[in-house]
Amino acid sequence: MGSRIGIGLLGLGTVGGGVASILFSPQERHPLVSDLEVARVAVRDLNRARTIDLPADRLTTDPHEVVRDPAVDVVVEVIGGIEPARTLILEAIAAGKSVVTANKAVIARHGQEIAEAAASAGVYVLIEAAVGGGIPIIEPLKQSLGGNRIDRVSGIINGTTNYILTRMADEGAAYDDVLAEAQKLGYAEADPAADVDGLDAADKIAILSTLAFGGAVERSDVPTQGISQLQGRDVDYARQLGYGVKLLAVAERMANEVQTSRSLPLSLRVQPTLVPTDHPLFGVNGVNNAILVEGEPIGRVMFYGPGAGAGPTASAVVADILNIAGIRQASDNPGRLDPLLAAGSWRSCSLVDPGEVRQRHYVRFNTTDTPGVIGSIGSCFGDRAVSIQSIVQFNATAAGAEIVVITHEVSQRQMDDALNAISNLAEVSGLTAHLGCL
Amino acid sequence: MGSRIGIGLLGLGTVGGGVASILFSPQERHPLVSDLEVARVAVRDLNRARTIDLPADRLTTDPHEVVRDPAVDVVVEVIGGIEPARTLILEAIAAGKSVVTANKAVIARHGQEIAEAAASAGVYVLIEAAVGGGIPIIEPLKQSLGGNRIDRVSGIINGTTNYILTRMADEGAAYDDVLAEAQKLGYAEADPAADVDGLDAADKIAILSTLAFGGAVERSDVPTQGISQLQGRDVDYARQLGYGVKLLAVAERMANEVQTSRSLPLSLRVQPTLVPTDHPLFGVNGVNNAILVEGEPIGRVMFYGPGAGAGPTASAVVADILNIAGIRQASDNPGRLDPLLAAGSWRSCSLVDPGEVRQRHYVRFNTTDTPGVIGSIGSCFGDRAVSIQSIVQFNATAAGAEIVVITHEVSQRQMDDALNAISNLAEVSGLTAHLGCL
């Protein structure tokens, strides 16, 4: 329908291959897909067998050749990692090319630098595939929710941990056993730290927060608790109390009034969290992801779908390419950008002291099985104005008992004070779990 | 940030008032909202008290004045109904103005005419608010899923009927009682036909289908079954069998191979449908809506949120206005449109013979309580190759029994043949319910 757009692929692995296979089979897709031509591809090994039939001269082992190639209009970065991805993205921008990337790590850490370079070069850097796999969430945040004052973005945004948590809940299996099997099945990496320690989810919530609230926060300051310490018994106790355990990522506004100060106070966190059975996130299982956006006046909307995988991620990458192709038909003046699609920051945001963050908590203590222990723990909470929703004893034996407490909403500071006092009780031998609770 | 955009509102009722209240409180929203100025507003009664503080000369009772006003760049039509809405939209387009409308009835019936007029005038007609209230679904279909071959769009897209069905299920209440109370609470119109007969859902699925598959079908040919004949006992039996009953709207591709013929065969329908408890649509309750989109390679994504209400609908209207404002910053050449945002049709689609449509069915018969009746009914299905998943007898008394059958996937034609044969059985006094089943 329009003119040809040259696509340069940096990487032809799982996602890159998925993108290529969409571009090589435009039938039954949006007609604009036919205008996209794979002009140049950087690969590691020229001789590897491929399902995609590309002329040999379009392949190179030098990614800089792709970025420099005058036949390339849009550079698609799907190699991942920080370097050389960051440098290649900046080179592409400097060469006047728009960039599409699935790389949450580089955007969460260098998003500001990349966005500024893109704005001054008059090009787009689009990142739909960086969060939520195939789920449209980046573009809706940029293009469909701008009329709202966003109050909170939260969700399940790491497929590996959600797969592990789902199997722990369904089978009563232990974390280590499920992780080992997930690695065997390819759902978890050999080095699973980025997923199970919550770092990947923290990258993604930092990106969502920047778009939702209009400004970045310091990625390294996001409090992050993964699932590697999570015990199967807490998943089981949560279930008995009417909850599922999910690795939740949250970004929320900490001030409801109109902001007169320069910087909007936010809380971001990643934490295993109890989700009640009637909550929309409760039913999000396996490698699926879901993101809830809450704002005024929209209320609450949720975006749900496959959070990973070659096909879904490729769908998101191609969506970004199509947006660039589409807007080129409306405007070929590279100095003028659509501010919604470009989505530059428009204010300063900052993280509040984590002590101020209010939420519900789930804690488990090992105690002696003495009659007064529930009363002593209850008093420690009560004395610090921590209101308790439920306090339940599990597994009482001669050796001791487990006490599980779910609180009402309290500040982290109040909670820490109470936990300190409780740790000094003679009957309490340890705080053995501490999770969030919706 | 950019230049001022004049907004002309046709209607200042629930939705129009919601839009105005966003535009009059731009703080904490996207900065582009500050560029939007309410230039002219058409109302029914100039003297009605309003919460919005507008200079008197911006109000008029003549909507044509709004459309003609040179200070108006974008016309927002929120009066609803077919006429004068259609004429006003076409007048705005002829005057070179982009249009934002929440009017599903006019788009489902006159979308083609309106889209052609917009394309030749080089303006946009955006309709996010027409389907799903505040849920971003129109823009994601247009801008985020174009790389996919869409196979099916289905969902709960009428809030009134979902509210009624939720209360019937939760309270075991009868349809008529819940409807009467919904009317008292303002969740249902005094004349509820458009909602309860499925016409509103049919309008909306016709719109979604046009965007998902690239071409319109004849709105009046969409098979539409509402909930006004639905009996509480079927909701109860469905629950006992592990299902909820939802008014489902479906648009699906009827050919998986690449289309060589000119016209893509589709099936559209609106029908009360049993949804299993583990299906993502099962938990969509009250006035919430949800839309599932299935395609290759994305798999399945779902969009969930408030399907109606002033705030959510206004959020969607303002999103459309912002998209127009945003693209004006990238291009002020009105002859050049972004093909994704403009979303013109790109192929012909047509409805298949409803007899060819394959799905699972739920049917209930009144029968005599004789030992052979289940066998006779089973044989009638078996003789027509209708495979049965379950056949259950409810409520057996001396007066007779009720037999509920859930089939595997069969064509409507096979099903009709079998039902015909069953109606001739002496033991069967009537087919008393016939619903779809996922």
Interface residues (C-beta under 8 A of the other chain):
Chain A: M1 G2 G18 S21 I22 Q27 E28 R29 H30 P31 L32 V33 E128 G134 I135 P136 E139 P140 Q143 S144 L145 G146 G147 N148 R149 G214 V258 Q259 D278 P280 G283 G295 E296 P297 I298 G299 R300 V301 M302 F303 Y304 G305 P306 G309 A310 G311 P312 A314 S315 A316 V317 V318 A319 I321 L322 N323 G326 I327 Q329 A330 S331 N333 R336 L337 D338 P339 L340 L341 W346
Chain B: M1 G2 G18 S21 I22 Q27 E28 R29 H30 P31 L32 V33 E128 G134 I135 P136 E139 P140 Q143 S144 L145 G146 G147 N148 R149 G214 V258 Q259 D278 P280 G283 G295 E296 P297 I298 G299 R300 V301 M302 F303 Y304 G305 P306 G309 A310 G311 P312 A314 S315 A316 V317 V318 A319 I321 L322 N323 G326 I327 Q329 A330 S331 N333 R336 L337 D338 P339 L340 L341 W346
